[in-house]
Amino acid sequence: MNDKAFHNIDIPSFQHDLIDWYQSNKRDLPWRKDQDPYKVWVSEIMLQQTKVDTVIPYFKRFIEKYPTLFDLANADQQDVLKMWEGLGYYSRARNLQNAVREVASEYEGVVPANEKELGSLKGVGPYTKGAILSIAFNQPVPAVDGNVMRVLSRVLKIEDDIAQPKVKKEFETYVHELISNEDPSSFNQGIMELGALVCTPKSPMCMLCPVQEHCKAFAEGIEEDLPVKSKAKKQKKIPYVVLLIRNKHNQYVIEKRPDEGLLANLYQFPMVPAAEIGMDHMENWIQMEYGLKIKLTEKKGKLKHVFSHIIWQLEIMEADTDAEEVNDGRIRFVSHDELRDFPFPVSHQKMMKYVRES
Ligand code: SF4
């Protein structure tokens, strides 16, 4: 921890300026309507790696369908994934539902209001735990994400690399020092809101900033140099040929992904690893892999999908088959209309435009 970080910071005045600004400038967001810990939890999980504007309609639909924790606990996982379709990072949805089920069975449906029990739930890391405890239960617990690290690295002039996990822990210590005990909810949300609206990654609007007079980076004119963040490793590119295989009833083959790992339990059109299987061997490979005889017909298009650690380079092809049923448990035939009932990842949803209605 950087001991000099708090030199010359008037903490009560910083808290006051931040909270005051937050109270009069906070956006009217659907999850801010009440402090129901279940709703705060859902919103915080949705907001991870996803922009507020994207989350708003998802959150509204999700809460309409699962208004209480018990509704989500009792829901079918495929339906939950369907509601999450398009938001990405689907393990968030699975973990959320598993954790909610645990709260329903172990805690009679009451979200635990202490760090130990809350932090032991699936998918509830230090950030989510801090967000729920501070926002829903008004406890002075840090909730540190990239936004918060950016703002505080500037205010306190911290030059450590925020990509390092140990530095994130140090930021939790800084928040412990700074957080308001009277209104920790507004304090944490105020920093998040400031990072979203004013202290943005590029060109922060220091002239409009409510904590400008406390900000060391502004005083030295180095706000755009902070935070220091080492570049993540480049994602590995993996090419696939995606096959839209249809039979004479205009039914398409879809495949359920495995229970574990990337996009677990979602559906997709069959994907052939193109780095290992050349175009000439594609039909053979499908027969060996799924016991399905196909004939490639037409190239339909290309698209790219970027995950945090890999990039899928997808070439989409249509193929015909004479088969009317399948013997491999991973795949099934579905009609054009039935496709709507299955949860697909974003990249495969984009391919729906190539699916023929008849
Ligand atoms: Fe961020 Fe500028 Fe405000 Fe400092 S003064 S917190 S750099 S917006």
Residues whose N, C-alpha, C, O or C-beta is under 5 A from the ligand:
A	BS01	SF4	V151 R154 V198 C199 P204 M205 C206 C209 V211 Q212 C215 F218 E223
